[in-house]
Amino acid sequence: MFLAFYFLLGAAFQKSRVFAALALCCVVIAFRNRLFFGEHLLGAGYNFILEYRFVVPDVSLIPVSALILIFAFFPKVFKGHRIIPIIFTAVFTVLSACHFIVGTRSLVLLCHICYYACTSFLLRSIYRFVRHYRKERIKGIDIVALAAIAMLIVMLIYEGINSGSNSAVNHFGVTPFTMVVCILILDIVINTRLTEQTALLRDTQQRNKLL
């Protein structure tokens, strides 16, 4: 939650969608831990149905936040195809709202729908990446960012496979730790990109002075 506040401040001061995406991921991580949410936020004697109604949509939002990271960190890949993020936002806004409208028995089905919908958007994103980097040379720092997000997606698949059989995975998941590592790597990516932009701006200013 401290990381979420840190990235929210970054989003507010720098007006950056990258920081906003990271803040969302941090909130999703915090609420994924049922011990933190149930015992520390709701307190003793909390309503289990209320907790369940918040935990299931939070689990649904983990793959959504991974895709939001892709859209935020690689805007050039989706340049000219902004309809994809718009459709993505509309679909998952409706699905998230449905989690608080439908009966508790339908929540798991909605969670599955979220995961399947994310898979279709992920495949579409992979297609866009292949097309974009066929024409343009990929930078080392972009490879690092992609590797971090890919690691998160692999752990999401692992968690999805083991959710029904492992109680530890059900309560705490394996993605929160992976997402923390992913966020720290992406923070390094942001700093590196900012350093490159500052150096480029300095060079441009020097050229202008010489002219």
N, CA and C of each residue as an Amber inpcrd file, in Angstrom:
protein
   633
   0.8270000  -1.2030000   0.0000000   0.0000000   0.0000000   0.0000000
   0.8680000   1.2620000   0.0000000   2.0330000   1.1910000   0.6750000
   2.9660000   2.3240000   0.6440000   3.4700000   2.5730000  -0.7880000
   3.7650000   1.4670000  -1.4920000   4.1800000   1.5790000  -2.8940000
   3.0700000   2.2000000  -3.7380000   1.8130000   1.8270000  -3.4420000
   0.6640000   2.3790000  -4.1820000   0.5990000   3.8940000  -4.0070000
   0.7750000   4.3850000  -2.7590000   0.7580000   5.8270000  -2.5030000
   1.9270000   6.5320000  -3.1940000   3.0820000   5.8680000  -3.1840000
   4.2790000   6.4250000  -3.8370000   4.0300000   6.6140000  -5.3390000
   3.4700000   5.5620000  -5.9790000   3.2170000   5.6420000  -7.4260000
   2.0660000   6.5970000  -7.7510000   1.0810000   6.7100000  -6.8510000
  -0.0160000   7.6720000  -7.0510000   0.5120000   9.1030000  -7.0380000
   1.4610000   9.3760000  -6.1290000   2.0950000  10.6960000  -6.1000000
   2.8540000  10.9510000  -7.3990000   3.5580000   9.9090000  -7.8670000
   4.2760000  10.0140000  -9.1460000   3.3310000  10.2990000 -10.2980000
   2.1750000   9.6250000 -10.3010000   1.1700000   9.8260000 -11.3540000
   0.5950000  11.2430000 -11.3050000   0.3780000  11.7450000 -10.0750000
  -0.2020000  13.0870000  -9.9070000   0.7770000  14.1870000 -10.3300000
   2.0510000  14.0670000  -9.9000000   3.0190000  15.1250000 -10.1760000
   3.5590000  15.0720000 -11.6070000   3.7620000  13.8540000 -12.1240000
   4.3410000  13.7310000 -13.4610000   3.3010000  13.4870000 -14.5480000
   2.0330000  13.3190000 -14.1310000   0.9270000  13.0540000 -15.0730000
   1.2750000  11.8970000 -15.9980000   1.6910000  10.8000000 -15.3630000
   2.1780000   9.6370000 -16.1100000   1.2490000   8.4390000 -15.9350000
   0.8320000   7.8560000 -17.0570000  -0.0270000   6.6620000 -17.0060000
   0.7420000   5.4470000 -16.4910000   2.0730000   5.4790000 -16.6650000
   2.9140000   4.3720000 -16.1900000   2.8370000   4.2590000 -14.6670000
   2.9570000   5.3940000 -13.9730000   2.8740000   5.3990000 -12.5070000
   1.4710000   5.0110000 -12.0330000   0.4450000   5.4560000 -12.7670000
  -0.9390000   5.1100000 -12.4150000  -1.1620000   3.6020000 -12.5330000
  -0.6020000   2.9910000 -13.5820000  -0.7150000   1.5390000 -13.7820000
  -0.0170000   0.7810000 -12.6500000   1.1560000   1.2590000 -12.2470000
   1.8950000   0.6140000 -11.1550000   1.1550000   0.7550000  -9.8180000
   0.5100000   1.9110000  -9.6020000  -0.2790000   2.1210000  -8.3810000
  -1.4370000   1.1260000  -8.3120000  -2.1210000   0.9240000  -9.4480000
  -3.2220000  -0.0480000  -9.5030000  -2.7220000  -1.4460000  -9.1580000
  -1.5690000  -1.8260000  -9.7200000  -0.9830000  -3.1460000  -9.4480000
  -0.6960000  -3.3320000  -7.9620000  -0.1900000  -2.2790000  -7.3170000
   0.1350000  -2.3600000  -5.8860000  -1.1180000  -2.5840000  -5.0420000
  -2.2080000  -1.9100000  -5.3990000  -3.4690000  -2.0780000  -4.6680000
  -3.9920000  -3.4960000  -4.8480000  -3.9170000  -3.9960000  -6.0810000
  -4.3680000  -5.3670000  -6.3880000  -3.5700000  -6.3830000  -5.5700000
  -2.2600000  -6.1800000  -5.4600000  -1.3980000  -7.0740000  -4.6700000
  -1.8460000  -7.1060000  -3.2120000  -2.0530000  -5.9160000  -2.6450000
  -2.4000000  -5.8090000  -1.2200000  -3.7040000  -6.5390000  -0.9080000
  -4.7050000  -6.3570000  -1.7580000  -6.0200000  -6.9610000  -1.5070000
  -6.0480000  -8.4540000  -1.8270000  -5.0670000  -8.9250000  -2.5980000
  -5.0100000 -10.3600000  -2.9280000  -4.7200000 -11.2060000  -1.6900000
  -4.0020000 -10.6220000  -0.7300000  -3.6990000 -11.3330000   0.5110000
  -4.9310000 -11.2900000   1.4170000  -5.5990000 -12.4250000   1.5760000
  -6.8590000 -12.4680000   2.3300000  -6.6530000 -12.1900000   3.8240000
  -5.4620000 -12.4930000   4.3270000  -5.1560000 -12.2030000   5.7310000
  -5.1350000 -10.6920000   5.9510000  -4.4730000  -9.9770000   5.0460000
  -4.3950000  -8.5100000   5.1370000  -5.7840000  -7.8920000   4.9900000
  -6.5290000  -8.3330000   3.9890000  -7.8240000  -7.7270000   3.7100000
  -8.8630000  -8.0720000   4.7780000  -8.9610000  -9.3810000   5.1110000
  -9.9850000  -9.8290000   6.0570000  -9.7380000  -9.3810000   7.4790000
  -8.5490000  -9.6780000   8.0020000  -8.2840000  -9.4410000   9.4270000
  -7.8240000  -8.0230000   9.7360000  -7.0620000  -7.4120000   8.8070000
  -6.5020000  -6.0930000   9.1010000  -7.3710000  -4.9340000   8.6190000
  -8.0480000  -5.1180000   7.4800000  -8.8810000  -4.0360000   6.9650000
 -10.3240000  -4.1280000   7.4600000 -10.9240000  -5.3310000   7.3390000
 -12.3170000  -5.4920000   7.7730000 -12.4350000  -5.6540000   9.2840000
 -11.3950000  -6.2210000   9.9190000 -11.3990000  -6.3900000  11.3740000
 -12.0610000  -7.6800000  11.8220000 -12.0110000  -7.9270000  13.1370000
 -12.5470000  -9.1770000  13.7020000 -14.0600000  -9.2500000  13.4940000
 -14.5380000 -10.4790000  13.2570000 -15.9770000 -10.7040000  13.0780000
 -16.5150000 -10.1580000  11.7680000 -15.6620000 -10.0650000  10.7470000
 -16.0960000  -9.5400000   9.4530000 -17.0510000 -10.5070000   8.7500000
 -17.8180000  -9.9610000   7.8340000 -18.7760000 -10.7350000   7.0420000
 -18.0240000 -11.4660000   5.9290000 -18.0880000 -12.8030000   5.9350000
 -17.3560000 -13.5960000   4.9400000 -17.8430000 -13.3190000   3.5210000
 -19.1570000 -13.1430000   3.3570000 -19.7190000 -12.8980000   2.0120000
 -19.1950000 -11.5700000   1.4600000 -19.0860000 -10.5610000   2.3370000
 -18.5470000  -9.2620000   1.9160000 -17.0950000  -9.4170000   1.4690000
 -16.3090000 -10.1750000   2.2560000 -14.9050000 -10.4100000   1.8960000
 -14.8180000 -11.1300000   0.5520000 -15.6600000 -12.1470000   0.3910000
 -15.6740000 -12.9500000  -0.8350000 -15.9940000 -12.0840000  -2.0490000
 -16.9320000 -11.1410000  -1.8800000 -17.3290000 -10.2500000  -2.9800000
 -16.1980000  -9.3120000  -3.4040000 -15.2740000  -9.0260000  -2.4910000
 -14.1320000  -8.1720000  -2.8250000 -12.9250000  -8.9850000  -3.3110000
 -12.7350000 -10.1640000  -2.7390000 -11.5540000 -10.9780000  -3.0800000
 -11.6440000 -11.5190000  -4.5030000 -12.8100000 -12.0250000  -4.9090000
 -12.9520000 -12.6130000  -6.2540000 -12.7060000 -11.5730000  -7.3570000
 -13.3270000 -10.3670000  -7.3050000 -12.9790000  -9.3790000  -8.3330000
 -11.5190000  -8.9550000  -8.3000000 -10.9020000  -8.9840000  -7.0990000
  -9.4870000  -8.6360000  -7.0020000  -8.6310000  -9.6730000  -7.7500000
  -8.9840000 -10.9530000  -7.5750000  -8.2850000 -12.0210000  -8.3110000
  -8.4900000 -11.8300000  -9.8130000  -9.6890000 -11.4030000 -10.2040000
  -9.9910000 -11.1490000 -11.6210000  -9.1620000  -9.9920000 -12.1700000
  -8.8300000  -9.0350000 -11.2910000  -8.1010000  -7.8370000 -11.7250000
  -6.5960000  -8.0560000 -11.8850000  -6.0720000  -9.1840000 -11.3770000
  -4.6190000  -9.4280000 -11.4950000  -4.1970000  -9.5170000 -12.9700000
  -4.8480000 -10.3790000 -13.8040000  -4.4540000 -10.3900000 -15.2240000
  -4.7670000  -9.0770000 -15.9360000  -5.8310000  -8.3900000 -15.4840000
  -6.1830000  -7.0890000 -16.0650000  -5.0480000  -6.0900000 -15.8270000
  -4.5130000  -6.0760000 -14.5960000  -3.4310000  -5.1380000 -14.2630000
  -2.1610000  -5.4530000 -15.0540000  -1.9320000  -6.7540000 -15.3370000
  -0.7640000  -7.1350000 -16.1530000  -0.8880000  -6.5610000 -17.5630000
  -2.1100000  -6.6000000 -18.1250000  -2.3310000  -6.0410000 -19.4660000
  -2.2550000  -4.5150000 -19.4560000  -2.7240000  -3.9030000 -18.3620000
  -2.6270000  -2.4470000 -18.2300000  -1.1590000  -2.0130000 -18.2330000
  -0.2980000  -2.8200000 -17.5980000   1.1420000  -2.5390000 -17.6160000
   1.6810000  -2.5580000 -19.0500000   1.2220000  -3.5310000 -19.8420000
   1.6610000  -3.6240000 -21.2420000   1.2380000  -2.3720000 -22.0120000
  -0.0320000  -1.9620000 -21.8490000  -0.5290000  -0.7770000 -22.5600000
   0.2040000   0.4840000 -22.1170000   0.5050000   0.5800000 -20.8100000
   1.1470000   1.7870000 -20.2670000   2.6140000   1.8940000 -20.6660000
   3.3330000   0.7670000 -20.6520000   4.7740000   0.7940000 -20.9060000
   5.1310000   0.7790000 -22.3890000   4.1880000   0.3650000 -23.2310000
   4.4860000   0.2840000 -24.6770000   3.4120000   0.9930000 -25.5000000
   3.2380000   2.3160000 -25.2790000   2.1990000   3.0440000 -26.0310000
   2.4590000   3.0770000 -27.5370000   3.7440000   3.0440000 -27.9330000
   4.0820000   3.0940000 -29.3660000   3.5660000   1.8680000 -30.1170000
   3.5370000   0.7260000 -29.4220000   3.0750000  -0.5170000 -30.0390000
   1.6000000  -0.4040000 -30.4360000   0.8250000   0.3500000 -29.6300000
  -0.6190000   0.4620000 -29.8720000  -0.9960000   1.8100000 -30.5120000
   0.0290000   2.5480000 -30.9560000  -0.2240000   3.8300000 -31.6120000
  -0.9700000   3.5730000 -32.9290000  -2.0540000   4.2750000 -33.1280000
  -2.8720000   4.0390000 -34.3130000  -3.8990000   2.9320000 -34.1140000
  -3.7830000   2.2210000 -32.9660000  -4.7480000   1.1540000 -32.6340000
  -5.2540000   1.3700000 -31.2030000  -5.5970000   2.6120000 -30.9060000
  -6.0430000   2.9580000 -29.5460000  -7.3980000   2.3510000 -29.2070000
  -8.0740000   1.8420000 -30.2080000  -9.3720000   1.1950000 -29.9740000
  -9.2280000  -0.0290000 -29.0710000  -8.0530000  -0.6910000 -29.1270000
  -7.8310000  -1.8980000 -28.3030000  -7.8900000  -1.5500000 -26.8150000
  -7.0940000  -0.5760000 -26.3080000  -7.2010000  -0.2100000 -24.8880000
  -8.5850000   0.3050000 -24.4930000  -9.2870000   0.9990000 -25.4280000
 -10.6280000   1.5290000 -25.1300000 -11.6200000   0.3830000 -24.9310000
 -11.6100000  -0.5940000 -25.8540000 -12.4870000  -1.7690000 -25.7380000
 -12.1540000  -2.5350000 -24.4640000 -10.8370000  -2.6910000 -24.2060000
 -10.3570000  -3.3890000 -23.0110000 -10.9180000  -2.7430000 -21.7410000
 -10.8220000  -1.4140000 -21.6450000 -11.3190000  -0.6790000 -20.4740000
 -12.8280000  -0.8600000 -20.3200000 -13.5660000  -0.7540000 -21.4320000
 -15.0330000  -0.8770000 -21.3920000 -15.4580000  -2.2710000 -20.9280000
 -14.8240000  -3.3150000 -21.4940000 -15.1700000  -4.7030000 -21.1630000
 -14.9510000  -4.9790000 -19.6760000 -13.7870000  -4.5750000 -19.1590000
 -13.4570000  -4.9200000 -17.7730000 -14.1120000  -3.9900000 -16.7450000
 -14.5390000  -2.8240000 -17.1720000 -15.3590000  -1.9770000 -16.2870000
 -16.7120000  -2.6460000 -16.0540000 -17.3110000  -3.1620000 -17.1410000
 -18.6090000  -3.8550000 -17.0440000 -18.4690000  -5.1290000 -16.2090000
 -17.4140000  -5.9180000 -16.4820000 -17.2120000  -7.1770000 -15.7470000
 -16.9720000  -6.9180000 -14.2560000 -16.1990000  -5.8760000 -13.9330000
 -15.9350000  -5.5470000 -12.5270000 -17.2150000  -5.1320000 -11.8060000
 -18.0570000  -4.3480000 -12.5000000 -19.3360000  -3.9280000 -11.9120000
 -20.2470000  -5.1290000 -11.6750000 -20.2200000  -6.0890000 -12.5970000
 -21.0620000  -7.2970000 -12.4830000 -20.7250000  -8.1120000 -11.2310000
 -19.4720000  -8.0580000 -10.7850000 -19.0580000  -8.7970000  -9.5850000
 -19.8560000  -8.3860000  -8.3430000 -20.3640000  -7.1500000  -8.3420000
 -21.1070000  -6.6480000  -7.1820000 -22.6200000  -6.6600000  -7.4030000
 -23.0310000  -7.1870000  -8.5640000 -24.4650000  -7.2320000  -8.8910000
 -24.9950000  -8.6670000  -8.8540000 -24.2410000  -9.6030000  -9.4620000
 -24.7070000 -10.9940000  -9.5710000 -24.6370000 -11.7080000  -8.2160000
 -25.2600000 -12.8830000  -8.1340000 -25.2190000 -13.6890000  -6.9110000
 -23.8300000 -14.2550000  -6.6520000 -23.5550000 -14.6390000  -5.4160000
 -22.2160000 -15.1260000  -5.0440000 -21.8270000 -16.3950000  -5.8070000
 -22.8200000 -17.2050000  -6.1950000 -22.5250000 -18.4500000  -6.9230000
 -21.9710000 -18.1860000  -8.3200000 -22.2670000 -17.0230000  -8.8630000
 -21.8200000 -16.6780000 -10.2260000 -20.4700000 -15.9680000 -10.2500000
 -19.9080000 -15.6620000  -9.0820000 -18.6720000 -14.8800000  -9.0250000
 -17.4820000 -15.6070000  -9.6470000 -17.3830000 -16.9100000  -9.3720000
 -16.2600000 -17.6850000  -9.9260000 -16.3570000 -17.7430000 -11.4440000
 -17.5840000 -17.8930000 -11.9570000 -17.7970000 -17.8980000 -13.4130000
 -17.3530000 -16.5700000 -14.0200000 -17.6950000 -15.4660000 -13.3620000
 -17.2660000 -14.1420000 -13.8270000 -15.7480000 -14.0080000 -13.8260000
 -15.1120000 -14.5760000 -12.7950000 -13.6510000 -14.5650000 -12.6900000
 -13.0310000 -15.3010000 -13.8850000 -13.6190000 -16.4600000 -14.2330000
 -13.1470000 -17.2350000 -15.3910000 -13.3190000 -16.4430000 -16.6870000
 -14.4670000 -15.7490000 -16.8040000 -14.7230000 -14.9290000 -17.9970000
 -13.6600000 -13.8430000 -18.1270000 -13.3040000 -13.2210000 -16.9910000
 -12.2480000 -12.1910000 -16.9860000 -10.9220000 -12.7490000 -17.5020000
 -10.5760000 -13.9490000 -17.0330000  -9.3140000 -14.5740000 -17.4490000
  -9.3320000 -14.9150000 -18.9370000 -10.4570000 -15.4540000 -19.4200000
 -10.5610000 -15.7930000 -20.8470000 -10.5150000 -14.5360000 -21.7160000
 -11.1950000 -13.4790000 -21.2530000 -11.1790000 -12.2140000 -21.9950000
  -9.7680000 -11.6340000 -22.0360000  -9.0500000 -11.7360000 -20.9140000
  -7.6590000 -11.2660000 -20.8540000  -6.7690000 -12.0300000 -21.8270000
  -7.0370000 -13.3370000 -21.9650000  -6.2470000 -14.1660000 -22.8900000
  -6.3870000 -13.6630000 -24.3180000  -7.6200000 -13.3010000 -24.7180000
  -7.8390000 -12.8050000 -26.0840000  -7.1160000 -11.4760000 -26.3100000
  -7.1620000 -10.5880000 -25.2980000  -6.4570000  -9.3030000 -25.4050000
  -4.9420000  -9.5040000 -25.4030000  -4.4690000 -10.4930000 -24.6440000
  -3.0270000 -10.7920000 -24.5950000  -2.5340000 -11.2670000 -25.9560000
  -3.3000000 -12.1610000 -26.5870000  -2.9270000 -12.6790000 -27.9190000
  -2.9000000 -11.5460000 -28.9440000  -3.8820000 -10.6620000 -28.8380000
  -3.9250000  -9.5010000 -29.7420000  -2.7080000  -8.5990000 -29.5050000
  -2.3270000  -8.4270000 -28.2430000  -1.1620000  -7.5940000 -27.9010000
   0.1290000  -8.2090000 -28.4400000   0.2570000  -9.5350000 -28.3300000
   1.4410000 -10.2340000 -28.8650000   1.5480000 -10.0020000 -30.3670000
   0.4050000 -10.0720000 -31.0440000   0.3620000  -9.8280000 -32.5020000
   0.8450000  -8.4140000 -32.8220000   0.3790000  -7.4160000 -32.0230000
   0.7930000  -6.0340000 -32.2300000   2.2990000  -5.8660000 -31.9890000
   2.8450000  -6.5480000 -30.9620000   4.2790000  -6.4870000 -30.6610000
   5.1050000  -7.0350000 -31.8240000   4.6850000  -8.1770000 -32.3520000
   5.4080000  -8.8130000 -33.4630000   5.4270000  -7.8740000 -34.6640000
   4.2830000  -7.2670000 -34.9870000   4.1920000  -6.3560000 -36.1310000
   5.0330000  -5.0950000 -35.9270000   4.9910000  -4.5560000 -34.7050000
   5.7120000  -3.3090000 -34.4130000   7.2190000  -3.5060000 -34.4650000
   7.7200000  -4.5720000 -33.8160000   9.1680000  -4.7690000 -33.7230000
   9.7580000  -5.4670000 -34.9410000   8.9270000  -5.7880000 -35.9030000
   9.4390000  -6.2130000 -37.2100000  10.0260000  -5.0070000 -37.9460000
   9.3730000  -3.8630000 -37.7470000   9.7880000  -2.6290000 -38.4370000
  10.8100000  -1.8340000 -37.6340000  10.7000000  -1.9150000 -36.3250000
  11.5450000  -1.0940000 -35.4530000  12.4340000  -1.9750000 -34.5700000
  13.6680000  -1.5320000 -34.3600000  14.6100000  -2.2930000 -33.5370000
  14.2280000  -2.1780000 -32.0630000  14.1800000  -3.3100000 -31.3800000
  13.8110000  -3.3200000 -29.9550000  15.0190000  -2.9610000 -29.0920000
  14.7990000  -2.1020000 -28.1010000  15.8720000  -1.6790000 -27.1930000
  16.0360000  -2.6910000 -26.0690000  17.2360000  -2.6900000 -25.4670000
  17.5190000  -3.6000000 -24.3500000  16.6000000  -3.3720000 -23.1710000
  16.3030000  -2.0980000 -22.8810000  15.4530000  -1.7680000 -21.7270000
  14.0190000  -2.2330000 -21.9530000  13.5800000  -2.2350000 -23.2250000
  12.2380000  -2.7430000 -23.5590000  12.1690000  -4.2560000 -23.3650000
  13.2690000  -4.9390000 -23.6610000  13.3360000  -6.3950000 -23.4520000
  13.2130000  -6.7090000 -21.9610000  13.8730000  -5.8920000 -21.1200000
  13.7980000  -6.0810000 -19.6570000  12.3520000  -5.9120000 -19.1730000
  11.6790000  -4.8590000 -19.6730000  10.2770000  -4.6000000 -19.2850000
   9.3750000  -5.7480000 -19.7300000   9.5700000  -6.2210000 -20.9510000
   8.7730000  -7.3370000 -21.4750000   9.0120000  -8.6150000 -20.6740000
  10.2680000  -8.8620000 -20.3050000  10.6210000 -10.0590000 -19.5180000
   9.9370000 -10.0310000 -18.1550000   9.9050000  -8.8490000 -17.5150000
   9.2630000  -8.7100000 -16.1980000   7.7690000  -8.9970000 -16.2860000
   7.1060000  -8.4310000 -17.3110000   5.6620000  -8.6480000 -17.4790000
   5.3790000 -10.0990000 -17.8750000   6.2600000 -10.6860000 -18.7150000
   6.1050000 -12.0930000 -19.1220000   6.2190000 -13.0210000 -17.9140000
   7.1470000 -12.7040000 -17.0030000   7.3080000 -13.4880000 -15.7700000
   6.0160000 -13.4640000 -14.9540000   5.3950000 -12.2830000 -14.8750000
   4.1310000 -12.1330000 -14.1480000   3.0310000 -12.9740000 -14.7950000
   2.9600000 -12.9710000 -16.1140000   1.9250000 -13.7350000 -16.8390000
   2.1200000 -15.2350000 -16.6370000   3.3750000 -15.6970000 -16.6470000
   3.6750000 -17.1250000 -16.4100000   3.2060000 -17.5400000 -15.0200000
   3.4600000 -16.6860000 -14.0110000   3.0300000 -16.9960000 -12.6450000
   1.5120000 -16.9340000 -12.4990000   0.8560000 -16.1070000 -13.3030000
  -0.6070000 -16.0650000 -13.3240000  -1.1710000 -17.3980000 -13.8130000
  -0.5460000 -17.9370000 -14.8550000  -0.9730000 -19.2430000 -15.3900000
  -0.7580000 -20.3340000 -14.3450000   0.3960000 -20.2730000 -13.6790000
   0.7050000 -21.2560000 -12.6200000  -0.3150000 -21.1760000 -11.4910000
  -0.6540000 -19.9470000 -11.0880000  -1.6350000 -19.7620000 -10.0090000
  -3.0100000 -20.2740000 -10.4230000  -3.3730000 -20.0050000 -11.6870000
  -4.6670000 -20.4710000 -12.1890000  -4.7760000 -21.9820000 -12.1850000
  -3.6860000 -22.6760000 -12.5080000  -3.6770000 -24.1450000 -12.5440000
  -3.7740000 -24.7240000 -11.1300000  -3.1160000 -24.0700000 -10.1560000
  -3.0310000 -24.6150000  -8.7950000  -4.0600000 -24.0470000  -7.8060000
  -4.9440000 -23.1810000  -8.2720000  -5.9020000 -22.5210000  -7.3650000
  -6.8410000 -23.4970000  -6.6640000  -7.2980000 -24.5060000  -7.3680000
  -8.2580000 -25.4260000  -6.7640000  -7.6530000 -26.4460000  -5.8210000
  -6.3590000 -26.7270000  -5.9630000  -5.7350000 -27.8300000  -5.2260000
  -4.8250000 -27.4010000  -4.0830000  -4.4210000 -26.1360000  -4.0450000
  -3.4550000 -25.6780000  -3.0440000  -4.0700000 -24.5560000  -2.1990000
  -4.2060000 -24.7930000  -0.8660000  -4.8630000 -23.8150000   0.0100000
  -4.0480000 -22.5230000   0.1460000  -2.7080000 -22.6560000   0.1500000
  -1.8410000 -21.4660000   0.2470000  -2.0310000 -20.5590000  -0.9750000
  -2.1490000 -21.1820000  -2.1520000  -2.3770000 -20.4220000  -3.3920000
  -3.7480000 -19.7480000  -3.3380000  -4.7530000 -20.4670000  -2.8140000
  -6.1050000 -19.9020000  -2.7050000  -6.1300000 -18.6510000  -1.8230000
  -5.4070000 -18.7020000  -0.6850000  -5.4570000 -17.6000000   0.2780000
  -4.5340000 -16.4340000  -0.0810000  -3.3310000 -16.7450000  -0.5330000
  -2.3340000 -15.6830000  -0.7250000  -1.8610000 -15.5460000  -2.1750000
  -1.9860000 -16.6190000  -2.9580000  -1.5200000 -16.5860000  -4.3420000
  -0.0070000 -16.6160000  -4.4500000   0.4710000 -16.7670000  -5.6630000
   1.9230000 -16.6970000  -5.9160000   2.2500000 -15.4430000  -6.7270000
   1.2130000 -14.8150000  -7.2810000   1.4590000 -13.6170000  -8.0980000
   1.8690000 -12.3860000  -7.2980000   1.4140000 -12.2040000  -6.0200000
   1.8310000 -10.9790000  -5.3190000   3.3450000 -10.7910000  -5.2290000
   4.0690000 -11.8530000  -4.8570000   5.5330000 -11.7450000  -4.7640000
   6.1240000 -11.4560000  -6.1460000   5.6150000 -12.1640000  -7.1700000
   6.1070000 -11.9590000  -8.5420000   5.8180000 -10.5420000  -9.0100000
   4.6290000 -10.0300000  -8.6310000   4.2620000  -8.6850000  -9.0570000
   5.1360000  -7.6250000  -8.3850000   5.5190000  -7.8620000  -7.1290000
   6.4310000  -6.9340000  -6.4400000   7.7680000  -6.8740000  -7.1840000
   8.3010000  -8.0510000  -7.5400000   9.5700000  -8.1200000  -8.2970000
   9.4000000  -7.4090000  -9.6460000   8.2580000  -7.6930000 -10.3100000
   7.9510000  -7.0760000 -11.6070000   7.9080000  -5.5510000 -11.4840000
   7.2410000  -5.0440000 -10.4380000   7.1160000  -3.5950000 -10.2190000
   8.4850000  -2.9520000  -9.9820000   9.3380000  -3.6110000  -9.1870000
  10.6740000  -3.0620000  -8.9080000  11.5190000  -2.9940000 -10.1860000
  11.4040000  -4.0430000 -11.0240000  12.1280000  -4.0470000 -12.3110000
  11.6050000  -2.9240000 -13.2060000  10.2600000  -2.7780000 -13.2570000
   9.6610000  -1.7430000 -14.1040000   9.9990000  -0.3290000 -13.6090000
  10.1890000  -0.1920000 -12.3030000  10.6150000   1.0930000 -11.7450000
  12.0180000   1.4530000 -12.2490000  12.8800000   0.4390000 -12.3320000
  14.2330000   0.6410000 -12.8870000  14.1330000   1.0390000 -14.3610000
  13.1960000   0.3940000 -15.0810000  12.9690000   0.7110000 -16.5050000
  12.5460000   2.1740000 -16.6590000  11.6290000   2.6260000 -15.7930000
  11.1620000   4.0240000 -15.8320000  12.3320000   4.9790000 -15.6300000
  13.1560000   4.7110000 -14.6120000  14.3130000   5.5820000 -14.3150000
  15.3000000   5.6160000 -15.4710000  15.5300000   4.4520000 -16.0850000
  16.4470000   4.3900000 -17.2350000  15.9080000   5.1940000 -18.4110000
  14.6050000   5.0390000 -18.6750000  13.9850000   5.8000000 -19.7740000
  14.0500000   7.3030000 -19.5200000  13.8010000   7.6990000 -18.2630000
  13.8710000   9.1290000 -17.9150000  15.2860000   9.6730000 -18.0940000
  16.2920000   8.8610000 -17.7100000  17.6940000   9.2650000 -17.8800000
  18.0220000   9.4530000 -19.3610000  17.5430000   8.5220000 -20.2000000
  17.7730000   8.6100000 -21.6500000  17.1050000   9.8490000 -22.2330000
  15.8590000  10.1290000 -21.7970000  15.1320000  11.3020000 -22.2930000
  15.8250000  12.5960000 -21.8800000  16.3320000  12.6250000 -20.6300000
  17.0460000  13.8180000 -20.1340000  18.3220000  14.0540000 -20.9410000
  19.0620000  12.9570000 -21.2180000  20.3020000  13.0600000 -22.0140000
  20.0040000  13.5380000 -23.4290000  18.9040000  13.0290000 -23.9990000
  18.5050000  13.4200000 -25.3600000  18.1080000  14.8970000 -25.4010000
  17.3910000  15.3320000 -24.3660000  16.9730000  16.7370000 -24.2720000
  18.1850000  17.6510000 -24.1450000  19.1830000  17.2170000 -23.3450000
  20.4110000  17.9950000 -23.1690000  21.1530000  18.1430000 -24.5060000
  21.2470000  17.0290000 -25.2400000  21.9090000  17.0620000 -26.5590000
  21.1960000  18.0090000 -27.5120000  19.8750000  17.9660000 -27.5030000
  19.0860000  18.8420000 -28.3810000  19.3140000  20.3060000 -28.0180000
  19.3380000  20.5970000 -26.7170000  19.5800000  21.9790000 -26.2650000
  20.9720000  22.4680000 -26.6710000  21.9680000  21.5840000 -26.5770000
  23.3490000  21.9520000 -26.9660000  23.4200000  22.2340000 -28.4540000
  22.7190000  21.4090000 -29.2540000  22.7010000  21.6090000 -30.7080000
  22.0540000  22.9550000 -31.0500000  20.9480000  23.2560000 -30.3500000
  20.2560000  24.5260000 -30.5770000  21.1440000  25.7210000 -30.2400000
  21.9300000  25.5950000 -29.1430000  22.8530000  26.6670000 -28.7540000
  23.9330000  26.8710000 -29.8240000  24.4720000  25.7470000 -30.3410000
  25.4920000  25.8040000 -31.3810000  24.9430000  26.4650000 -32.6650000
  23.6970000  26.1130000 -32.9930000  23.0680000  26.7180000 -34.1760000
  22.8820000  28.2270000 -33.9880000
